[in-house]
Amino acid sequence: TGGRYQFTDAFAVFSENTYDLFGVHKAFSAGYGAEYRFDNGLALSALYEVGRVKDPSGDFDRDAVSLGADYSDGERFEFSGRLEYRRDQGMIAGGPADTDTVAAIIAGSYDFSDASGLVFALDLARTRTTSGSLPSGDYARASIGYALRPIADDRLNLLGRYTFLHDMYGQQVDGAAAPGPVQTSHVFSLDATYELNQWWELGGKIGMRLGESAPDKTQPLARNNAYLGVLNARYHFMNEWDALGEARYLY
């Protein structure tokens, strides 16, 4: 539940109350913010959040403040970013378990022309805690990609991407009870599709991961490279119906 009040065309304030009743972590939080939009397409915002999280291992009081920025020139360039500081204070096993987190997220795109463009993103997080039961760690994920679809002949589509991943938390995967491996990786990929005619479309992907990983932070990192190749063919034989055959190879 929440509300928003527009003082002027440029300035507004808002608030929101959020209840999470069904998740593993029961939570209530309230947020209060303000936003100002400039005539040149730039918007700045600030948000303060306060709440309580009921965790199976202990309850935490949460305070967070964040600053955000959005920009669009209305034609080729778009950008958004947010910086947040969050503090959780609580008890685990009868002892204090305070956690401080600084996080940032940036995303944007730039169109060189109607046929090609650049996309980029950056996620950063740093957590420090007083409890050995809670994870401290650093996380960084940066990616940049180039997309090409010639206007004169739009049968060809290309997307190349590079991603850098530094994960010292060990993200949980597929709901696993234990954290996943920590890693530092460089990932390169190239996707392509080509329409031969109105019935046939060919596609493929090549990917490469160069990096190091370990089951957890207590063990040394070891080389863990991977290579992927994908080939597929799609046949459009009826309205809204396609047949797809694909082969994959992972080394």
FENLIN-V173552 format. One record per residue. N is the residue number from 1. D_LAST is the distance of its C-alpha to the last C-alpha in whole Angstrom. Layout:
N;D_LAST / N;D_LAST
This chain:
1;50 / 2;51 / 3;53 / 4;53 / 5;56 / 6;56 / 7;59 / 8;59 / 9;56 / 10;54 / 11;54 / 12;53 / 13;53 / 14;51 / 15;51 / 16;48 / 17;48 / 18;45 / 19;45 / 20;42 / 21;44 / 22;41 / 23;38 / 24;37 / 25;39 / 26;42 / 27;43 / 28;46 / 29;46 / 30;48 / 31;47 / 32;50 / 33;49 / 34;51 / 35;49 / 36;51 / 37;50 / 38;51 / 39;52 / 40;50 / 41;47 / 42;46 / 43;46 / 44;46 / 45;46 / 46;47 / 47;46 / 48;47 / 49;46 / 50;47 / 51;47 / 52;46 / 53;43 / 54;43 / 55;41 / 56;40 / 57;40 / 58;43 / 59;45 / 60;44 / 61;46 / 62;44 / 63;46 / 64;44 / 65;44 / 66;42 / 67;43 / 68;42 / 69;42 / 70;41 / 71;42 / 72;42 / 73;44 / 74;44 / 75;42 / 76;39 / 77;38 / 78;37 / 79;37 / 80;37 / 81;37 / 82;38 / 83;38 / 84;39 / 85;41 / 86;41 / 87;42 / 88;42 / 89;45 / 90;45 / 91;46 / 92;43 / 93;45 / 94;48 / 95;47 / 96;46 / 97;42 / 98;43 / 99;40 / 100;40 / 101;37 / 102;37 / 103;34 / 104;34 / 105;32 / 106;33 / 107;31 / 108;33 / 109;32 / 110;34 / 111;35 / 112;35 / 113;37 / 114;37 / 115;34 / 116;31 / 117;31 / 118;29 / 119;28 / 120;28 / 121;28 / 122;28 / 123;28 / 124;30 / 125;31 / 126;33 / 127;34 / 128;37 / 129;38 / 130;41 / 131;40 / 132;37 / 133;36 / 134;35 / 135;32 / 136;33 / 137;30 / 138;29 / 139;26 / 140;26 / 141;24 / 142;24 / 143;23 / 144;24 / 145;24 / 146;25 / 147;26 / 148;28 / 149;30 / 150;33 / 151;36 / 152;37 / 153;34 / 154;33 / 155;30 / 156;28 / 157;26 / 158;23 / 159;22 / 160;20 / 161;20 / 162;19 / 163;19 / 164;20 / 165;20 / 166;22 / 167;22 / 168;25 / 169;26 / 170;23 / 171;23 / 172;24 / 173;21 / 174;22 / 175;26 / 176;24 / 177;27 / 178;26 / 179;24 / 180;21 / 181;19 / 182;20 / 183;18 / 184;19 / 185;16 / 186;16 / 187;14 / 188;15 / 189;15 / 190;17 / 191;18 / 192;20 / 193;23 / 194;26 / 195;28 / 196;30 / 197;33 / 198;34 / 199;32 / 200;29 / 201;26 / 202;23 / 203;20 / 204;16 / 205;14 / 206;12 / 207;11 / 208;10 / 209;10 / 210;12 / 211;14 / 212;16 / 213;16 / 214;19 / 215;20 / 216;23 / 217;25 / 218;27 / 219;24 / 220;23 / 221;20 / 222;17 / 223;14 / 224;11 / 225;9 / 226;6 / 227;5 / 228;6 / 229;9 / 230;12 / 231;15 / 232;18 / 233;22 / 234;25 / 235;28 / 236;31 / 237;34 / 238;36 / 239;37 / 240;35 / 241;33 / 242;29 / 243;27 / 244;23 / 245;21 / 246;17 / 247;14 / 248;10 / 249;7 / 250;4 / 251;0
